[in-house]
Amino acid sequence: MAEPEGLSRWLPLAAVASLVIFVGLVLLSAGSTLGYDYQAYANAADRLIHGQALYDPSVNVAGGFLLFYYPPPFVLLAVPFALLPASIGATAWIAAMLGAFLLGVALLPVRREVRWVIVLLGGLSWPLAYSLKLGQVGPLLFLLFAAGWRWRDQPGRLGASIALGTIVKVQPAILLGWAALTRRYRAIAVALIVGLAGALVATLLTGLATWSDYVELLRRESTSVTTAHNFTPGAIAFQLGASEGLAGAIQLAATVAVLVITAWTALRTPAEVGYLTAVTASQLISPLLWDHYAMLLLVPVA
């Protein structure tokens, strides 16, 4: 028993050191790319504050600087940070994302030792460091997925976590399908109430036309197999020489396969397995799959 006790004693120190040293070095060396994605959120919030449109109808390429691709209610989360001085806003946002990751780890319904292992793996992983460097929303989704896993049998908290995840990025809405297949109807009702409330507030502040602009943006993004640095099956096929039409067909087939597997696990496996499968599927069905999205695999790894 001496060896496990020794490992348990040193594990927290190693986990914290991995965050401080590796993630810290990545952040310190980021230069002008620090808060790259956050700048898009802040820019959208600034447009909201000044009564301008959230979405640029001329955008036809994904991944560009200052381009906002998120559901309209999400911009409300960025407004408090956008009101801060520019030199402080990005730092505060990144600190909040790091806090979201750590809070998510604390909520994971696993043993204490496993939580420290997840912090260690996160600290040593490029996806988490890169996500924090960009100020990307991955850590926030990590928190919401962890909360949903912990409270999967508590309708109010589960429904709220699903709704907030869908407000951050639309793909977590797949968890509503899992909830329906596992007969968690009260959680679905809560999710719809929270989601509709967020949508109503966003509509009052941005106007009804914002939603048609967002739908059009999603339509253009759904053909993103030609986007560079995209790691969806269709995009990889295109990069390997497939035509755009064939790559699109491959992407559609992969998405259907993911949905079928997710539905099967919801119906045929324990709730915990089905939930974590749906969490993973929420990223696999995305038309854009950047490498730093892999940080969310820390949830099923736990």
C-alpha positions in Angstrom: 0.0 0.0 0.0 3.0 2.3 0.4 3.3 3.0 -3.3 -0.4 4.1 -3.9 -0.3 6.3 -0.8 2.9 7.9 -2.1 1.4 8.5 -5.5 -1.8 9.9 -3.9 0.4 12.3 -1.9 2.3 13.6 -4.9 -0.5 13.6 -7.4 -2.1 17.0 -6.4 1.4 18.7 -6.5 2.1 17.2 -9.9 -1.4 18.3 -11.2 -1.0 21.9 -10.0 2.6 22.0 -11.3 1.4 20.9 -14.8 -1.1 23.7 -15.0 1.3 26.3 -13.7 4.3 25.3 -15.8 2.9 24.0 -19.1 -0.2 26.0 -19.4 1.5 29.0 -17.9 4.3 28.8 -20.5 1.8 28.6 -23.3 -0.1 31.6 -22.1 3.1 33.7 -21.6 4.3 32.9 -25.1 1.0 33.5 -26.8 1.8 37.0 -27.9 -0.8 38.6 -30.2 -2.8 35.3 -30.3 -3.7 35.5 -26.6 -7.5 35.7 -26.4 -7.9 35.2 -30.2 -11.4 33.7 -29.9 -12.4 36.0 -27.0 -11.8 39.0 -29.2 -14.7 37.7 -31.4 -17.0 37.4 -28.4 -16.0 40.9 -27.2 -16.4 42.4 -30.6 -19.9 40.9 -30.9 -20.8 42.3 -27.4 -19.5 45.7 -28.4 -21.7 45.6 -31.5 -24.7 44.7 -29.3 -23.9 47.6 -27.0 -23.8 50.0 -29.9 -26.9 48.6 -31.6 -25.2 46.9 -34.5 -25.8 43.5 -36.1 -24.2 40.5 -34.4 -23.5 38.6 -37.6 -21.8 39.7 -40.8 -23.9 38.4 -43.7 -20.9 38.6 -46.1 -18.9 36.0 -44.1 -18.4 32.8 -46.2 -15.3 31.3 -44.5 -15.0 29.8 -41.0 -12.3 30.6 -38.5 -11.6 34.2 -39.4 -10.5 36.8 -36.8 -13.3 38.6 -35.0 -16.0 36.4 -36.6 -18.8 35.5 -34.2 -20.5 32.1 -34.9 -22.4 31.4 -31.6 -26.1 31.5 -30.8 -27.4 35.1 -30.1 -27.9 34.5 -26.3 -24.3 33.7 -25.9 -23.2 37.3 -26.5 -24.9 38.2 -23.1 -22.1 36.2 -21.3 -19.4 38.3 -23.0 -21.0 41.7 -22.3 -19.5 42.1 -18.8 -16.1 41.3 -20.0 -16.4 43.6 -23.0 -17.2 46.5 -20.7 -13.8 46.1 -19.1 -10.7 47.9 -20.5 -9.4 46.0 -23.5 -6.2 45.2 -21.6 -8.1 43.5 -18.8 -11.1 41.9 -20.5 -9.2 39.1 -22.3 -7.2 38.3 -19.1 -10.3 38.2 -17.0 -12.1 36.0 -19.6 -9.2 33.5 -19.7 -9.1 33.4 -15.9 -12.8 32.7 -15.9 -12.3 29.8 -18.4 -9.6 28.3 -16.2 -11.9 28.6 -13.2 -14.6 26.9 -15.2 -12.3 24.0 -16.0 -11.3 23.6 -12.4 -14.9 23.9 -11.1 -15.9 21.3 -13.7 -13.2 18.9 -12.4 -14.6 19.5 -8.9 -18.1 18.5 -10.1 -17.0 15.3 -11.8 -18.8 12.4 -10.0 -15.6 10.4 -9.6 -13.1 9.7 -6.9 -10.8 12.4 -5.6 -7.7 10.8 -7.1 -9.4 10.7 -10.5 -10.1 14.4 -10.3 -6.4 15.1 -9.7 -5.5 12.9 -12.6 -7.9 14.9 -14.9 -6.2 18.1 -13.7 -2.8 16.5 -14.4 -3.9 15.3 -17.9 -5.5 18.7 -18.6 -2.3 20.5 -17.5 -0.2 18.4 -19.8 -2.5 18.5 -22.8 -2.1 20.8 -25.7 -5.9 21.1 -26.3 -6.6 22.6 -22.9 -3.6 25.0 -23.0 -4.5 26.0 -26.6 -8.1 26.5 -25.7 -7.2 28.7 -22.7 -4.7 30.7 -24.9 -7.4 31.4 -27.4 -10.0 32.2 -24.7 -12.2 29.5 -26.4 -15.4 28.3 -24.7 -14.3 24.6 -24.3 -13.6 24.9 -20.5 -17.1 26.4 -20.1 -18.7 23.5 -21.9 -16.5 21.1 -19.8 -18.1 22.7 -16.7 -21.6 22.3 -18.0 -21.0 18.7 -19.2 -19.6 17.8 -15.8 -22.5 19.4 -14.1 -25.0 17.5 -16.3 -23.1 14.2 -15.5 -23.1 14.8 -11.8 -26.8 15.8 -11.7 -28.2 13.7 -14.5 -31.0 12.5 -12.1 -31.9 16.0 -10.9 -34.2 17.4 -13.6 -33.7 21.1 -12.7 -30.0 21.1 -12.7 -29.7 18.7 -15.7 -32.1 20.8 -17.8 -30.3 24.0 -16.9 -26.9 22.6 -17.8 -28.2 21.4 -21.2 -29.9 24.7 -21.9 -26.8 26.7 -21.1 -24.6 24.4 -23.1 -26.9 24.9 -26.1 -26.7 28.6 -25.6 -22.9 28.4 -25.7 -22.8 26.2 -28.8 -25.8 24.7 -30.5 -24.4 21.1 -30.7 -25.0 20.2 -27.0 -28.7 20.2 -27.9 -28.1 16.6 -28.8 -28.4 16.0 -25.0 -32.1 16.8 -25.3 -32.3 13.7 -27.5 -30.6 11.6 -24.9 -32.9 13.0 -22.2 -36.0 12.2 -24.4 -34.8 8.6 -25.0 -34.1 8.1 -21.3 -37.5 9.6 -20.4 -36.1 12.6 -18.5 -39.1 14.8 -19.6 -38.9 17.2 -16.6 -35.3 18.0 -17.5 -36.3 18.7 -21.1 -39.1 21.0 -19.8 -36.5 22.9 -17.7 -34.1 23.1 -20.6 -36.8 24.5 -22.9 -37.8 27.1 -20.3 -34.2 28.3 -19.7 -33.4 28.2 -23.4 -36.5 30.2 -24.4 -35.9 32.7 -21.6 -32.3 33.3 -23.0 -33.6 33.5 -26.5 -36.3 36.0 -25.5 -33.8 38.3 -23.8 -31.4 38.1 -26.8 -34.3 38.8 -29.2 -35.4 41.9 -27.2 -31.8 43.2 -27.2 -30.7 42.3 -30.8 -33.9 42.1 -32.8 -35.8 39.2 -34.5 -33.7 39.5 -37.6 -30.7 38.3 -35.6 -32.1 34.7 -35.7 -32.4 34.6 -39.5 -28.8 35.9 -39.7 -27.7 33.1 -37.4 -29.6 30.4 -39.4 -28.0 31.7 -42.6 -24.6 31.5 -40.9 -25.2 27.9 -39.9 -26.2 27.0 -43.4 -22.9 28.4 -44.7 -21.0 26.6 -42.0 -22.6 23.3 -42.7 -20.6 23.1 -46.0 -17.3 23.6 -44.2 -15.6 20.4 -45.4 -13.3 22.7 -47.4 -12.2 24.7 -44.3 -8.5 24.4 -43.5 -7.4 22.8 -40.2 -10.9 21.2 -39.8 -10.8 17.6 -38.5 -14.2 16.3 -39.3 -14.3 13.1 -41.4 -15.5 15.0 -44.4 -12.9 17.7 -44.1 -10.1 15.1 -43.7 -11.4 13.3 -46.8 -11.3 16.6 -48.8 -7.8 17.2 -47.6 -6.8 13.8 -48.8 -8.1 14.5 -52.3 -11.8 13.7 -52.3 -14.2 16.0 -54.2 -16.2 18.5 -52.2 -19.4 16.5 -53.0 -17.9 13.2 -51.9 -16.4 14.8 -48.8 -19.9 16.2 -48.0 -21.4 12.8 -48.4 -18.8 11.3 -46.1 -19.5 13.9 -43.5 -23.2 13.3 -43.7 -22.7 9.5 -43.3 -20.4 10.1 -40.3 -22.9 12.4 -38.6 -25.8 9.8 -39.2 -23.6 7.1 -37.7 -22.8 9.2 -34.6 -26.5 9.9 -34.1 -27.4 6.2 -34.4 -24.7 5.1 -32.0 -25.8 7.9 -29.5 -29.4 6.7 -29.7 -28.4 3.1 -29.3 -26.4 3.8 -26.2 -29.2 5.9 -24.7 -31.6 3.0 -25.1 -29.3 0.0 -24.4 -26.7 1.1 -21.9 -26.7 2.6 -18.4 -27.6 6.3 -18.2 -24.0 7.3 -17.4 -22.7 5.6 -20.5 -25.4 7.1 -22.7 -24.8 10.6 -21.3 -21.1 10.5 -21.9 -21.6 9.1 -25.4 -23.9 12.1 -26.1 -21.3 14.5 -24.7 -18.7 13.1 -27.1 -21.2 13.1 -30.0 -21.9 16.8 -29.4 -18.5 17.5 -30.7 -18.4 14.9 -33.5 -21.5 16.2 -35.2 -20.0 19.7 -35.3 -19.3 20.8 -38.9 -16.1 22.4 -37.6 -13.9 20.3 -35.4 -10.8 22.1 -34.3 -8.0 20.2 -32.5 -8.4 22.0 -29.2 -12.0 20.6 -28.9 -10.3 17.4 -27.8 -10.0 18.9 -24.3 -13.7 17.9 -23.8 -12.6 14.2 -24.1 -11.4 14.7 -20.5 -15.0 14.3 -19.4 -15.5 10.7 -20.7 -11.8 9.9 -19.8 -12.8 10.6 -16.2 
